[in-house]
C-alpha cells in the first residue's frame, strides 16, 4: 500500500516538473523580451512582452499569472523596438513609440479592465 502512494506522489511530482519545464521553454521560444511596469501607487503591474518581430503584448499581472489586456493591432517591426509607458492614473496608461525619423510615431491609450 505504501509503495502505491510513493509511486503516485512520484508520478505527480514528475508531471509537475514536466509542466514547469514546458512552460519555461515556451516562454523562451515565443518571447523575445519583457518589460515590467508598476502603477504609481503600486496597485497594478503590467507586463509588456515582445515577440520576435517586436509586436508588444500587454498583460496585467495577477496572483495566478497574467491576463492579456491589449494586443498590438499592426504587423511587427524590422528592427528591435521598445514602447515607453506613461501612467495617467492607477488603471490607465499611455504606450508610446517614438521613431528616430519621426515617421512612425505611435501612441496608444490603454485602460486596465476591472
Biopython code that builds the backbone (N, CA, C, O; Angstrom):
import numpy as np
from Bio.PDB.StructureBuilder import StructureBuilder

atoms = [
    (1, "UNK", "N", (0.817, -1.193, 0.000)),
    (1, "UNK", "CA", (0.000, 0.000, 0.000)),
    (1, "UNK", "C", (0.869, 1.271, 0.000)),
    (1, "UNK", "O", (0.571, 2.235, -0.704)),
    (2, "UNK", "N", (1.955, 1.255, 0.806)),
    (2, "UNK", "CA", (2.843, 2.405, 0.858)),
    (2, "UNK", "C", (3.544, 2.627, -0.470)),
    (2, "UNK", "O", (3.766, 3.768, -0.874)),
    (3, "UNK", "N", (3.891, 1.557, -1.141)),
    (3, "UNK", "CA", (4.594, 1.658, -2.417)),
    (3, "UNK", "C", (3.697, 2.310, -3.465)),
    (3, "UNK", "O", (4.180, 3.076, -4.300)),
    (4, "UNK", "N", (2.395, 2.016, -3.432)),
    (4, "UNK", "CA", (1.458, 2.649, -4.369)),
    (4, "UNK", "C", (1.434, 4.163, -4.159)),
    (4, "UNK", "O", (1.453, 4.926, -5.125)),
    (5, "UNK", "N", (1.392, 4.598, -2.898)),
    (5, "UNK", "CA", (1.360, 6.025, -2.611)),
    (5, "UNK", "C", (2.656, 6.703, -3.032)),
    (5, "UNK", "O", (2.633, 7.818, -3.552)),
    (6, "UNK", "N", (3.771, 6.045, -2.814)),
    (6, "UNK", "CA", (5.060, 6.614, -3.215)),
    (6, "UNK", "C", (5.128, 6.752, -4.730)),
    (6, "UNK", "O", (5.605, 7.767, -5.238)),
    (7, "UNK", "N", (4.657, 5.743, -5.455)),
    (7, "UNK", "CA", (4.637, 5.816, -6.920)),
    (7, "UNK", "C", (3.696, 6.920, -7.397)),
    (7, "UNK", "O", (4.008, 7.643, -8.343)),
    (8, "UNK", "N", (2.551, 7.047, -6.742)),
    (8, "UNK", "CA", (1.572, 8.071, -7.096)),
    (8, "UNK", "C", (2.157, 9.471, -6.885)),
    (8, "UNK", "O", (2.032, 10.333, -7.755)),
    (9, "UNK", "N", (2.788, 9.695, -5.743)),
    (9, "UNK", "CA", (3.380, 11.002, -5.444)),
    (9, "UNK", "C", (4.552, 11.289, -6.381)),
    (9, "UNK", "O", (4.715, 12.419, -6.840)),
    (10, "UNK", "N", (5.361, 10.283, -6.664)),
    (10, "UNK", "CA", (6.481, 10.469, -7.593)),
    (10, "UNK", "C", (5.975, 10.797, -8.996)),
    (10, "UNK", "O", (6.566, 11.627, -9.688)),
    (11, "UNK", "N", (4.895, 10.159, -9.418)),
    (11, "UNK", "CA", (4.303, 10.454, -10.728)),
    (11, "UNK", "C", (3.779, 11.875, -10.806)),
    (11, "UNK", "O", (3.980, 12.560, -11.808)),
    (12, "UNK", "N", (3.100, 12.325, -9.740)),
    (12, "UNK", "CA", (2.603, 13.706, -9.709)),
    (12, "UNK", "C", (3.751, 14.716, -9.712)),
    (12, "UNK", "O", (3.673, 15.745, -10.383)),
    (13, "UNK", "N", (4.807, 14.423, -8.971)),
    (13, "UNK", "CA", (5.966, 15.318, -8.947)),
    (13, "UNK", "C", (6.627, 15.389, -10.319)),
    (13, "UNK", "O", (7.031, 16.464, -10.762)),
    (14, "UNK", "N", (6.736, 14.246, -10.991)),
    (14, "UNK", "CA", (7.321, 14.229, -12.337)),
    (14, "UNK", "C", (6.451, 15.012, -13.310)),
    (14, "UNK", "O", (6.972, 15.745, -14.151)),
    (15, "UNK", "N", (5.134, 14.866, -13.208)),
    (15, "UNK", "CA", (4.217, 15.611, -14.073)),
    (15, "UNK", "C", (4.347, 17.113, -13.830)),
    (15, "UNK", "O", (4.359, 17.894, -14.781)),
    (16, "UNK", "N", (4.443, 17.519, -12.579)),
    (16, "UNK", "CA", (4.614, 18.931, -12.248)),
    (16, "UNK", "C", (5.922, 19.475, -12.824)),
    (16, "UNK", "O", (5.948, 20.586, -13.352)),
    (17, "UNK", "N", (6.991, 18.714, -12.728)),
    (17, "UNK", "CA", (8.271, 19.142, -13.295)),
    (17, "UNK", "C", (8.205, 19.280, -14.812)),
    (17, "UNK", "O", (8.769, 20.220, -15.373)),
    (18, "UNK", "N", (7.524, 18.354, -15.477)),
    (18, "UNK", "CA", (7.383, 18.426, -16.934)),
    (18, "UNK", "C", (6.580, 19.659, -17.327)),
    (18, "UNK", "O", (6.927, 20.337, -18.294)),
    (19, "UNK", "N", (5.515, 19.957, -16.594)),
    (19, "UNK", "CA", (4.698, 21.140, -16.888)),
    (19, "UNK", "C", (5.522, 22.414, -16.702)),
    (19, "UNK", "O", (5.464, 23.311, -17.543)),
    (20, "UNK", "N", (6.278, 22.506, -15.626)),
    (20, "UNK", "CA", (7.126, 23.691, -15.391)),
    (20, "UNK", "C", (8.195, 23.836, -16.473)),
    (20, "UNK", "O", (8.465, 24.944, -16.936)),
    (21, "UNK", "N", (8.794, 22.737, -16.868)),
    (21, "UNK", "CA", (9.808, 22.773, -17.925)),
    (21, "UNK", "C", (9.197, 23.220, -19.250)),
    (21, "UNK", "O", (9.790, 24.023, -19.969)),
    (22, "UNK", "N", (8.015, 22.702, -19.574)),
    (22, "UNK", "CA", (7.330, 23.084, -20.808)),
    (22, "UNK", "C", (6.996, 24.571, -20.803)),
    (22, "UNK", "O", (7.182, 25.257, -21.808)),
    (23, "UNK", "N", (6.504, 25.068, -19.669)),
    (23, "UNK", "CA", (6.145, 26.480, -19.579)),
    (23, "UNK", "C", (7.370, 27.375, -19.748)),
    (23, "UNK", "O", (7.298, 28.389, -20.443)),
    (24, "UNK", "N", (8.475, 27.024, -19.135)),
    (24, "UNK", "CA", (9.673, 27.855, -19.267)),
    (24, "UNK", "C", (10.250, 27.791, -20.680)),
    (24, "UNK", "O", (10.774, 28.790, -21.174)),
    (25, "UNK", "N", (10.164, 26.637, -21.334)),
    (25, "UNK", "CA", (10.652, 26.528, -22.717)),
    (25, "UNK", "C", (9.776, 27.328, -23.668)),
    (25, "UNK", "O", (10.294, 27.990, -24.568)),
    (26, "UNK", "N", (8.462, 27.281, -23.490)),
    (26, "UNK", "CA", (7.562, 28.060, -24.348)),
    (26, "UNK", "C", (7.827, 29.544, -24.183)),
    (26, "UNK", "O", (7.822, 30.291, -25.161)),
    (27, "UNK", "N", (8.058, 29.973, -22.964)),
    (27, "UNK", "CA", (8.347, 31.376, -22.712)),
    (27, "UNK", "C", (9.622, 31.795, -23.430)),
    (27, "UNK", "O", (9.680, 32.885, -23.999)),
    (28, "UNK", "N", (10.632, 30.953, -23.411)),
    (28, "UNK", "CA", (11.895, 31.255, -24.079)),
    (28, "UNK", "C", (11.736, 31.269, -25.594)),
    (28, "UNK", "O", (12.361, 32.082, -26.276)),
    (29, "UNK", "N", (10.913, 30.385, -26.121)),
    (29, "UNK", "CA", (10.745, 30.294, -27.570)),
    (29, "UNK", "C", (9.916, 31.431, -28.153)),
    (29, "UNK", "O", (10.207, 31.892, -29.256)),
    (30, "UNK", "N", (8.898, 31.890, -27.448)),
    (30, "UNK", "CA", (7.941, 32.826, -28.028)),
    (30, "UNK", "C", (8.090, 34.268, -27.571)),
    (30, "UNK", "O", (7.491, 35.155, -28.179)),
    (31, "UNK", "N", (8.861, 34.540, -26.527)),
    (31, "UNK", "CA", (9.010, 35.900, -26.015)),
    (31, "UNK", "C", (10.458, 36.348, -26.205)),
    (31, "UNK", "O", (11.382, 35.733, -25.674)),
    (32, "UNK", "N", (10.645, 37.431, -26.971)),
    (32, "UNK", "CA", (11.997, 37.943, -27.213)),
    (32, "UNK", "C", (12.482, 38.800, -26.048)),
    (32, "UNK", "O", (13.630, 38.677, -25.623)),
    (33, "UNK", "N", (11.613, 39.666, -25.532)),
    (33, "UNK", "CA", (11.984, 40.487, -24.377)),
    (33, "UNK", "C", (10.733, 40.824, -23.579)),
    (33, "UNK", "O", (9.607, 40.649, -24.045)),
    (34, "UNK", "N", (10.961, 41.312, -22.364)),
    (34, "UNK", "CA", (9.846, 41.589, -21.455)),
    (34, "UNK", "C", (10.191, 42.808, -20.610)),
    (34, "UNK", "O", (11.307, 42.938, -20.107)),
    (35, "UNK", "N", (9.212, 43.702, -20.462)),
    (35, "UNK", "CA", (9.351, 44.865, -19.581)),
    (35, "UNK", "C", (8.222, 44.821, -18.561)),
    (35, "UNK", "O", (7.097, 44.450, -18.893)),
    (36, "UNK", "N", (8.517, 45.194, -17.327)),
    (36, "UNK", "CA", (7.518, 45.193, -16.256)),
    (36, "UNK", "C", (7.412, 46.610, -15.704)),
    (36, "UNK", "O", (8.422, 47.241, -15.392)),
    (37, "UNK", "N", (6.177, 47.107, -15.584)),
    (37, "UNK", "CA", (5.917, 48.449, -15.073)),
    (37, "UNK", "C", (4.875, 48.357, -13.964)),
    (37, "UNK", "O", (3.919, 47.587, -14.059)),
    (38, "UNK", "N", (5.067, 49.147, -12.914)),
    (38, "UNK", "CA", (4.134, 49.186, -11.795)),
    (38, "UNK", "C", (3.512, 50.574, -11.730)),
    (38, "UNK", "O", (4.193, 51.578, -11.939)),
    (39, "UNK", "N", (2.213, 50.625, -11.439)),
    (39, "UNK", "CA", (1.497, 51.895, -11.361)),
    (39, "UNK", "C", (2.062, 52.747, -10.224)),
    (39, "UNK", "O", (2.742, 52.222, -9.342)),
    (40, "UNK", "N", (1.788, 54.060, -10.231)),
    (40, "UNK", "CA", (2.380, 54.957, -9.232)),
    (40, "UNK", "C", (2.103, 54.554, -7.776)),
    (40, "UNK", "O", (2.985, 54.684, -6.928)),
    (41, "UNK", "N", (0.908, 54.072, -7.479)),
    (41, "UNK", "CA", (0.595, 53.668, -6.105)),
    (41, "UNK", "C", (0.859, 52.184, -5.865)),
    (41, "UNK", "O", (0.690, 51.696, -4.748)),
    (42, "UNK", "N", (1.268, 51.471, -6.901)),
    (42, "UNK", "CA", (1.621, 50.069, -6.754)),
    (42, "UNK", "C", (0.467, 49.089, -6.781)),
    (42, "UNK", "O", (0.647, 47.924, -6.426)),
    (43, "UNK", "N", (-0.720, 49.528, -7.194)),
    (43, "UNK", "CA", (-1.869, 48.621, -7.189)),
    (43, "UNK", "C", (-1.946, 47.756, -8.442)),
    (43, "UNK", "O", (-2.521, 46.668, -8.397)),
    (44, "UNK", "N", (-1.387, 48.208, -9.547)),
    (44, "UNK", "CA", (-1.408, 47.439, -10.796)),
    (44, "UNK", "C", (0.010, 47.266, -11.333)),
    (44, "UNK", "O", (0.845, 48.167, -11.246)),
    (45, "UNK", "N", (0.250, 46.097, -11.883)),
    (45, "UNK", "CA", (1.518, 45.814, -12.547)),
    (45, "UNK", "C", (1.210, 45.305, -13.938)),
    (45, "UNK", "O", (0.407, 44.388, -14.105)),
    (46, "UNK", "N", (1.850, 45.901, -14.944)),
    (46, "UNK", "CA", (1.661, 45.426, -16.313)),
    (46, "UNK", "C", (2.973, 44.845, -16.818)),
    (46, "UNK", "O", (4.064, 45.250, -16.417)),
    (47, "UNK", "N", (2.819, 43.887, -17.706)),
    (47, "UNK", "CA", (3.958, 43.226, -18.330)),
    (47, "UNK", "C", (3.824, 43.437, -19.826)),
    (47, "UNK", "O", (2.787, 43.110, -20.403)),
    (48, "UNK", "N", (4.846, 43.973, -20.462)),
    (48, "UNK", "CA", (4.854, 44.125, -21.912)),
    (48, "UNK", "C", (5.851, 43.121, -22.460)),
    (48, "UNK", "O", (7.050, 43.201, -22.192)),
    (49, "UNK", "N", (5.334, 42.173, -23.231)),
    (49, "UNK", "CA", (6.184, 41.159, -23.847)),
    (49, "UNK", "C", (6.250, 41.427, -25.340)),
    (49, "UNK", "O", (5.245, 41.759, -25.969)),
    (50, "UNK", "N", (7.435, 41.279, -25.897)),
    (50, "UNK", "CA", (7.647, 41.474, -27.326)),
    (50, "UNK", "C", (7.961, 40.123, -27.953)),
    (50, "UNK", "O", (8.792, 39.369, -27.446)),
    (51, "UNK", "N", (7.282, 39.823, -29.074)),
    (51, "UNK", "CA", (7.625, 38.589, -29.780)),
    (51, "UNK", "C", (8.845, 38.853, -30.660)),
    (51, "UNK", "O", (9.473, 39.907, -30.553)),
    (52, "UNK", "N", (9.176, 37.915, -31.515)),
    (52, "UNK", "CA", (10.423, 38.025, -32.281)),
    (52, "UNK", "C", (10.354, 39.008, -33.448)),
    (52, "UNK", "O", (11.372, 39.245, -34.098)),
    (53, "UNK", "N", (9.186, 39.586, -33.732)),
    (53, "UNK", "CA", (9.098, 40.685, -34.699)),
    (53, "UNK", "C", (8.680, 41.968, -33.976)),
    (53, "UNK", "O", (8.126, 42.885, -34.584)),
    (54, "UNK", "N", (8.950, 42.016, -32.685)),
    (54, "UNK", "CA", (8.778, 43.199, -31.828)),
    (54, "UNK", "C", (7.349, 43.716, -31.742)),
    (54, "UNK", "O", (7.141, 44.922, -31.605)),
    (55, "UNK", "N", (6.369, 42.838, -31.819)),
    (55, "UNK", "CA", (4.988, 43.243, -31.546)),
    (55, "UNK", "C", (4.773, 43.181, -30.040)),
    (55, "UNK", "O", (5.040, 42.152, -29.421)),
    (56, "UNK", "N", (4.288, 44.279, -29.437)),
    (56, "UNK", "CA", (4.066, 44.241, -27.991)),
    (56, "UNK", "C", (2.720, 43.602, -27.634)),
    (56, "UNK", "O", (1.713, 43.816, -28.309)),
    (57, "UNK", "N", (2.731, 42.834, -26.582)),
    (57, "UNK", "CA", (1.530, 42.261, -25.981)),
    (57, "UNK", "C", (1.513, 42.740, -24.537)),
    (57, "UNK", "O", (2.508, 42.603, -23.826)),
    (58, "UNK", "N", (0.389, 43.302, -24.097)),
    (58, "UNK", "CA", (0.308, 43.856, -22.748)),
    (58, "UNK", "C", (-0.529, 42.922, -21.879)),
    (58, "UNK", "O", (-1.639, 42.532, -22.242)),
    (59, "UNK", "N", (0.032, 42.577, -20.725)),
    (59, "UNK", "CA", (-0.635, 41.708, -19.766)),
    (59, "UNK", "C", (-0.718, 42.418, -18.422)),
    (59, "UNK", "O", (0.131, 43.243, -18.087)),
    (60, "UNK", "N", (-1.745, 42.088, -17.666)),
    (60, "UNK", "CA", (-1.840, 42.541, -16.289)),
    (60, "UNK", "C", (-1.384, 41.397, -15.395)),
    (60, "UNK", "O", (-1.835, 40.262, -15.545)),
    (61, "UNK", "N", (-0.499, 41.699, -14.477)),
    (61, "UNK", "CA", (-0.025, 40.669, -13.554)),
    (61, "UNK", "C", (-1.114, 40.397, -12.529)),
    (61, "UNK", "O", (-1.657, 41.324, -11.928)),
    (62, "UNK", "N", (-1.428, 39.123, -12.333)),
    (62, "UNK", "CA", (-2.428, 38.715, -11.351)),
    (62, "UNK", "C", (-1.779, 37.760, -10.360)),
    (62, "UNK", "O", (-0.619, 37.386, -10.527)),
    (63, "UNK", "N", (-2.509, 37.371, -9.345)),
    (63, "UNK", "CA", (-1.947, 36.464, -8.342)),
    (63, "UNK", "C", (-1.713, 35.072, -8.907)),
    (63, "UNK", "O", (-0.909, 34.318, -8.360)),
    (64, "UNK", "N", (-2.396, 34.712, -9.990)),
    (64, "UNK", "CA", (-2.249, 33.379, -10.581)),
    (64, "UNK", "C", (-1.428, 33.387, -11.870)),
    (64, "UNK", "O", (-1.275, 32.339, -12.496)),
    (65, "UNK", "N", (-0.902, 34.526, -12.279)),
    (65, "UNK", "CA", (-0.114, 34.581, -13.513)),
    (65, "UNK", "C", (-0.273, 35.925, -14.191)),
    (65, "UNK", "O", (0.081, 36.963, -13.631)),
    (66, "UNK", "N", (-0.813, 35.899, -15.415)),
    (66, "UNK", "CA", (-1.003, 37.147, -16.148)),
    (66, "UNK", "C", (-2.257, 37.043, -17.005)),
    (66, "UNK", "O", (-2.658, 35.957, -17.426)),
    (67, "UNK", "N", (-2.871, 38.211, -17.255)),
    (67, "UNK", "CA", (-4.096, 38.282, -18.049)),
    (67, "UNK", "C", (-3.865, 39.267, -19.186)),
    (67, "UNK", "O", (-3.437, 40.398, -18.957)),
    (68, "UNK", "N", (-4.148, 38.836, -20.412)),
    (68, "UNK", "CA", (-3.916, 39.685, -21.585)),
    (68, "UNK", "C", (-4.939, 40.808, -21.625)),
    (68, "UNK", "O", (-6.141, 40.574, -21.497)),
    (69, "UNK", "N", (-4.440, 42.052, -21.807)),
    (69, "UNK", "CA", (-5.362, 43.184, -21.877)),
    (69, "UNK", "C", (-5.250, 43.963, -23.184)),
    (69, "UNK", "O", (-6.134, 44.764, -23.490)),
    (70, "UNK", "N", (-4.184, 43.751, -23.966)),
    (70, "UNK", "CA", (-4.049, 44.501, -25.221)),
    (70, "UNK", "C", (-3.065, 43.797, -26.138)),
    (70, "UNK", "O", (-2.054, 43.252, -25.696)),
    (71, "UNK", "N", (-3.389, 43.823, -27.443)),
    (71, "UNK", "CA", (-2.516, 43.253, -28.476)),
    (71, "UNK", "C", (-2.243, 44.338, -29.508)),
    (71, "UNK", "O", (-3.142, 45.101, -29.861)),
    (72, "UNK", "N", (-1.027, 44.408, -29.985)),
    (72, "UNK", "CA", (-0.648, 45.388, -31.000)),
    (72, "UNK", "C", (-1.448, 45.137, -32.277)),
    (72, "UNK", "O", (-1.458, 44.010, -32.770)),
    (73, "UNK", "N", (-2.124, 46.160, -32.832)),
    (73, "UNK", "CA", (-3.030, 45.944, -33.965)),
    (73, "UNK", "C", (-2.367, 45.841, -35.338)),
    (73, "UNK", "O", (-3.044, 45.525, -36.316)),
    (74, "UNK", "N", (-1.077, 46.096, -35.435)),
    (74, "UNK", "CA", (-0.405, 46.090, -36.737)),
    (74, "UNK", "C", (0.567, 44.928, -36.842)),
    (74, "UNK", "O", (0.688, 44.106, -35.934)),
    (75, "UNK", "N", (1.264, 44.881, -37.986)),
    (75, "UNK", "CA", (2.319, 43.877, -38.138)),
    (75, "UNK", "C", (3.535, 44.328, -37.336)),
    (75, "UNK", "O", (3.542, 45.425, -36.778)),
    (76, "UNK", "N", (4.544, 43.499, -37.280)),
    (76, "UNK", "CA", (5.714, 43.787, -36.454)),
    (76, "UNK", "C", (6.671, 44.783, -37.080)),
    (76, "UNK", "O", (6.355, 45.434, -38.075)),
    (77, "UNK", "N", (7.843, 44.890, -36.481)),
    (77, "UNK", "CA", (8.878, 45.816, -36.910)),
    (77, "UNK", "C", (10.075, 45.036, -37.431)),
    (77, "UNK", "O", (10.285, 43.882, -37.058)),
    (78, "UNK", "N", (10.850, 45.665, -38.287)),
    (78, "UNK", "CA", (12.049, 45.027, -38.828)),
    (78, "UNK", "C", (13.250, 45.202, -37.897)),
    (78, "UNK", "O", (14.242, 44.487, -38.032)),
    (79, "UNK", "N", (13.172, 46.138, -36.963)),
    (79, "UNK", "CA", (14.261, 46.362, -36.027)),
    (79, "UNK", "C", (13.727, 46.173, -34.605)),
    (79, "UNK", "O", (12.518, 46.082, -34.391)),
    (80, "UNK", "N", (14.624, 46.118, -33.665)),
    (80, "UNK", "CA", (14.222, 45.966, -32.269)),
    (80, "UNK", "C", (13.676, 47.294, -31.762)),
    (80, "UNK", "O", (14.349, 48.321, -31.837)),
    (81, "UNK", "N", (12.458, 47.266, -31.249)),
    (81, "UNK", "CA", (11.825, 48.484, -30.737)),
    (81, "UNK", "C", (11.395, 48.257, -29.294)),
    (81, "UNK", "O", (11.306, 47.127, -28.814)),
    (82, "UNK", "N", (11.135, 49.361, -28.630)),
    (82, "UNK", "CA", (10.637, 49.314, -27.268)),
    (82, "UNK", "C", (9.648, 50.457, -27.088)),
    (82, "UNK", "O", (9.926, 51.593, -27.471)),
    (83, "UNK", "N", (8.513, 50.157, -26.511)),
    (83, "UNK", "CA", (7.494, 51.160, -26.245)),
    (83, "UNK", "C", (7.695, 51.705, -24.838)),
    (83, "UNK", "O", (7.999, 50.957, -23.908)),
    (84, "UNK", "N", (7.524, 53.008, -24.693)),
    (84, "UNK", "CA", (7.586, 53.623, -23.373)),
    (84, "UNK", "C", (6.212, 53.629, -22.738)),
    (84, "UNK", "O", (5.200, 53.608, -23.438)),
    (85, "UNK", "N", (6.168, 53.656, -21.426)),
    (85, "UNK", "CA", (4.901, 53.662, -20.690)),
    (85, "UNK", "C", (4.847, 54.895, -19.807)),
    (85, "UNK", "O", (5.791, 55.202, -19.078)),
    (86, "UNK", "N", (3.720, 55.599, -19.887)),
    (86, "UNK", "CA", (3.472, 56.750, -19.020)),
    (86, "UNK", "C", (2.132, 56.518, -18.330)),
    (86, "UNK", "O", (1.098, 56.429, -18.993)),
    (87, "UNK", "N", (2.146, 56.420, -17.012)),
    (87, "UNK", "CA", (0.914, 56.180, -16.264)),
    (87, "UNK", "C", (0.104, 57.470, -16.182)),
    (87, "UNK", "O", (0.633, 58.522, -15.825)),
    (88, "UNK", "N", (-1.188, 57.381, -16.516)),
    (88, "UNK", "CA", (-2.096, 58.519, -16.420)),
    (88, "UNK", "C", (-2.914, 58.455, -15.137)),
    (88, "UNK", "O", (-3.251, 59.487, -14.558)),
    (89, "UNK", "N", (-3.231, 57.249, -14.696)),
    (89, "UNK", "CA", (-3.906, 57.000, -13.424)),
    (89, "UNK", "C", (-3.557, 55.575, -13.006)),
    (89, "UNK", "O", (-2.707, 54.935, -13.625)),
    (90, "UNK", "N", (-4.206, 55.082, -11.966)),
    (90, "UNK", "CA", (-3.893, 53.731, -11.490)),
    (90, "UNK", "C", (-4.338, 52.648, -12.469)),
    (90, "UNK", "O", (-3.783, 51.549, -12.469)),
    (91, "UNK", "N", (-5.325, 52.944, -13.293)),
    (91, "UNK", "CA", (-5.816, 51.917, -14.216)),
    (91, "UNK", "C", (-5.782, 52.364, -15.680)),
    (91, "UNK", "O", (-6.427, 51.747, -16.528)),
    (92, "UNK", "N", (-5.048, 53.413, -15.979)),
    (92, "UNK", "CA", (-4.938, 53.886, -17.357)),
    (92, "UNK", "C", (-3.505, 54.345, -17.615)),
    (92, "UNK", "O", (-2.903, 55.038, -16.795)),
    (93, "UNK", "N", (-2.970, 53.942, -18.776)),
    (93, "UNK", "CA", (-1.613, 54.350, -19.128)),
    (93, "UNK", "C", (-1.519, 54.576, -20.627)),
    (93, "UNK", "O", (-2.398, 54.189, -21.397)),
    (94, "UNK", "N", (-0.428, 55.212, -21.014)),
    (94, "UNK", "CA", (-0.185, 55.524, -22.416)),
    (94, "UNK", "C", (1.077, 54.802, -22.854)),
    (94, "UNK", "O", (2.112, 54.885, -22.191)),
    (95, "UNK", "N", (0.988, 54.088, -23.981)),
    (95, "UNK", "CA", (2.162, 53.440, -24.573)),
    (95, "UNK", "C", (2.623, 54.287, -25.742)),
    (95, "UNK", "O", (1.826, 54.660, -26.602)),
    (96, "UNK", "N", (3.917, 54.591, -25.772)),
    (96, "UNK", "CA", (4.468, 55.496, -26.778)),
    (96, "UNK", "C", (5.618, 54.809, -27.498)),
    (96, "UNK", "O", (6.496, 54.211, -26.876)),
    (97, "UNK", "N", (5.594, 54.909, -28.826)),
    (97, "UNK", "CA", (6.750, 54.503, -29.626)),
    (97, "UNK", "C", (7.207, 55.731, -30.390)),
    (97, "UNK", "O", (6.453, 56.280, -31.195)),
    (98, "UNK", "N", (8.430, 56.165, -30.146)),
    (98, "UNK", "CA", (8.977, 57.354, -30.797)),
    (98, "UNK", "C", (10.070, 56.914, -31.758)),
    (98, "UNK", "O", (11.158, 56.518, -31.340)),
    (99, "UNK", "N", (9.769, 56.986, -33.050)),
    (99, "UNK", "CA", (10.721, 56.603, -34.089)),
    (99, "UNK", "C", (11.797, 57.681, -34.218)),
    (99, "UNK", "O", (11.516, 58.865, -34.032)),
    (100, "UNK", "N", (13.013, 57.277, -34.533)),
    (100, "UNK", "CA", (14.117, 58.239, -34.676)),
    (100, "UNK", "C", (13.860, 59.242, -35.793)),
    (100, "UNK", "O", (14.218, 60.413, -35.667)),
    (101, "UNK", "N", (13.244, 58.795, -36.885)),
    (101, "UNK", "CA", (12.978, 59.675, -38.024)),
    (101, "UNK", "C", (11.634, 60.386, -37.913)),
    (101, "UNK", "O", (11.271, 61.152, -38.806)),
    (102, "UNK", "N", (10.902, 60.151, -36.851)),
    (102, "UNK", "CA", (9.564, 60.716, -36.636)),
    (102, "UNK", "C", (8.587, 60.352, -37.745)),
    (102, "UNK", "O", (7.656, 61.107, -38.024)),
    (103, "UNK", "N", (8.791, 59.212, -38.375)),
    (103, "UNK", "CA", (7.863, 58.757, -39.412)),
    (103, "UNK", "C", (6.785, 57.850, -38.839)),
    (103, "UNK", "O", (5.631, 57.909, -39.264)),
    (104, "UNK", "N", (7.152, 57.018, -37.885)),
    (104, "UNK", "CA", (6.233, 56.002, -37.385)),
    (104, "UNK", "C", (5.902, 56.192, -35.911)),
    (104, "UNK", "O", (5.742, 55.209, -35.188)),
    (105, "UNK", "N", (5.797, 57.422, -35.455)),
    (105, "UNK", "CA", (5.448, 57.647, -34.052)),
    (105, "UNK", "C", (4.055, 57.087, -33.776)),
    (105, "UNK", "O", (3.122, 57.311, -34.547)),
    (106, "UNK", "N", (3.928, 56.364, -32.677)),
    (106, "UNK", "CA", (2.651, 55.746, -32.324)),
    (106, "UNK", "C", (2.345, 56.017, -30.866)),
    (106, "UNK", "O", (3.247, 56.161, -30.041)),
    (107, "UNK", "N", (1.051, 56.086, -30.558)),
    (107, "UNK", "CA", (0.608, 56.355, -29.199)),
    (107, "UNK", "C", (-0.704, 55.608, -28.974)),
    (107, "UNK", "O", (-1.629, 55.705, -29.779)),
    (108, "UNK", "N", (-0.773, 54.872, -27.887)),
    (108, "UNK", "CA", (-1.973, 54.099, -27.558)),
    (108, "UNK", "C", (-2.346, 54.370, -26.108)),
    (108, "UNK", "O", (-1.485, 54.378, -25.229)),
    (109, "UNK", "N", (-3.641, 54.593, -25.863)),
    (109, "UNK", "CA", (-4.159, 54.762, -24.513)),
    (109, "UNK", "C", (-4.850, 53.464, -24.124)),
    (109, "UNK", "O", (-5.759, 53.004, -24.815)),
    (110, "UNK", "N", (-4.417, 52.880, -23.021)),
    (110, "UNK", "CA", (-4.915, 51.572, -22.610)),
    (110, "UNK", "C", (-5.470, 51.678, -21.197)),
    (110, "UNK", "O", (-4.824, 52.221, -20.300)),
    (111, "UNK", "N", (-6.676, 51.151, -21.014)),
    (111, "UNK", "CA", (-7.305, 51.100, -19.702)),
    (111, "UNK", "C", (-7.297, 49.664, -19.214)),
    (111, "UNK", "O", (-7.676, 48.751, -19.947)),
    (112, "UNK", "N", (-6.870, 49.466, -17.990)),
    (112, "UNK", "CA", (-6.849, 48.127, -17.402)),
    (112, "UNK", "C", (-8.264, 47.799, -16.936)),
    (112, "UNK", "O", (-8.820, 48.526, -16.113)),
    (113, "UNK", "N", (-8.859, 46.715, -17.447)),
    (113, "UNK", "CA", (-10.222, 46.367, -17.029)),
    (113, "UNK", "C", (-10.262, 45.879, -15.580)),
    (113, "UNK", "O", (-9.274, 45.366, -15.056)),
    (114, "UNK", "N", (-11.397, 46.046, -14.960)),
    (114, "UNK", "CA", (-11.570, 45.598, -13.560)),
    (114, "UNK", "C", (-11.657, 44.103, -13.480)),
    (114, "UNK", "O", (-11.803, 43.551, -12.390)),
]
sb = StructureBuilder()
sb.init_structure("model")
sb.init_model(0)
sb.init_chain("A")
sb.init_seg("    ")
for serial, (resi, resn, name, xyz) in enumerate(atoms, 1):
    if name == "N":
        sb.init_residue(resn, " ", resi, " ")
    sb.init_atom(name, np.array(xyz, "f"), 0.0, 1.0, " ", f" {name:<3s}", serial, name[0])
structure = sb.get_structure()
